[in-house]
Amino acid sequence: MIHRFAAAAARALRMLVLFVGSLLLATCPAAAAETDAGRAAEPAMEPIRVAADGRGFVLAKSGKPFVPWGVNYDHDERGRLIEDYWADEWAKVEQDFGEIRDLGANVVRVHLQFGKFIDAAAEQNGKPNRAAFDRLAKLLKLAERLELYLDITGLGCYHKADVPSWYDALDEKTRWQVQANFWRAVAKTCRDSPAIFCYDLMNEPVVPAGKPREDWLGPAFAGKHFVQFIALDLADRKRPDVASEWIKTLVAAIREHDRDHLITVGLVPWSLDRPGLTSGFVPERIAPHVDFIAVHLYPETGKLDDALETLKGFAVGKPVVVEETFALKCSAKDWRTFVDRADKNASGWIGFYWGQTLAECKQAATIRDAIMAAWLEEFAKGPK
C-alpha cells in the first residue's frame, strides 16, 4: 500500500512540474521561442581554411583539422555527366550523394561543363544559363543538408558535342574573358554556402609548346576530353608565365564576388619542371596564385616509389590534395599502401564514385565492378 501511494505521489508531482513549466512558457513567449530555437538549431558546416603551418586544412571556426577524403562524382554508371540527368533525375543525385556520405566521404568533386552553363551572347562575352545555375544552387543545399563539401571544377569540355562552336571560335583573350565570366557566375551562386571546399579552375589545363595548335582540347580518353589547352599559340611567351596569367585572371574574377573560399587548379602529374613532357603549370610558379596544389596521380604496381617521388615534387610550401586517384594501374591494396606512405606530402585524397554502391559492385560480374568494389572497401576505411 505504501509503495502504491508513493508511486501515485510521484506521478502527481511530475504532472505538476509539467503543468507549471507549460504555464511559464505560455506566459513568457520569449522563453518559449528561445527553447524552440534551441531545439531546431543544428550544427552548421564550418568553412574550410588553410592551416597556419601551410601544410593542411582546418575548420575556420573551431580550428579542428580537416582532411579532405572524397570522391569525384564525374559521371554515373552509364557514363553520363551530372548535367545530363540532374534536371530529370534529381532523386538519383540525392541517392548517390547519400551513398557517398555513407561511404565516409566528406568531399564530392563535381565537374561543370562550360557549354551547359554559359549561353552565347557576344555583347556580354557569354550569358549564364539561369536554369543550370539554379540547379547548382539546389546541389549546394543538398550538400549542406548532408554535410558534404564540394570541389567545384569548372570550364569542362569533356563531351566535345557539348562544346559551343562560338566558344571554340574565340581568340585567346576573349576566351579567357568568357571563362572569367563563367567563374563570376559560379562565385555569385556559391559565395554564401558553407558547403564549398574549393573552386578548381579547370581540370588538367595545359599551355602549348611548339607550333601553334588548331584545337583547344587534348586527345580523348574513354570518350571524354579531360585535358584542355588555355592557349593555341605560345607567341614567344614562356609557358609558366602564360599559366600564371591565366590563373590570375580567373582568380580575380572569382574574388570579385567570393573573397573566402579556396581556389586551386587540377594538375596532371607531368606538370613538374623536368625533362620530357610538361604542362607548363609548374607547381612552384603557380603556388603563389592558388590556395593549395591539386594533383592527379594514379600509382602503378611495382612503381609506388616513383609515384611518391612525383608527389613530393608538388609539395612546394602549400597543402597538396591528390584530387584524382584510384586503383587504375595497381591493386586496391597497393593504392592503400601508397596513400598511407604519402601522408607527409599529401593533405587530402579524392577518388571516384560512379553511382554504384559497394554491395552493387560486388553483385556485378564485370572486371570493372570488381576493381571498384575492392577500391571502395579500402576507401571506406577512411584516411590514415
Secondary structure, 3 states (H helix, E strand, C coil): CHHHHHHHHHHHHHHHHHHHHHHHHHHCHHHHHHHHHHHHCCCCCCCEEECCCCCCEEECCCCCEECCEEEECCCCCCCCCHHHHCCCCHHHHHHHHHHHHHCCCCEEEEEEEHHHHEECCHHHCCEECHHHHHHHHHHHHHHHHHCCEEEEEEEECCCHHHCCHHHHCCCHHHHHHHHHHHHHHHHHHHCCCCCEEEEEEEECEECCCCCCCCCCECCCECCECCCEECCCCCCCCCHHHHHHHHHHHHHHHHHCCCCCCEEEEEECHHHCCCCCCCCCCCHHHHHHHCCCEEEECCCECCCHHHHHHHHHHCCCCCCEEEEECCCCECCHHHHHHHHHHCCCCCCEEEEECCCCCHHHHHHCCCHHHHHHHHHHHHHCCCCC
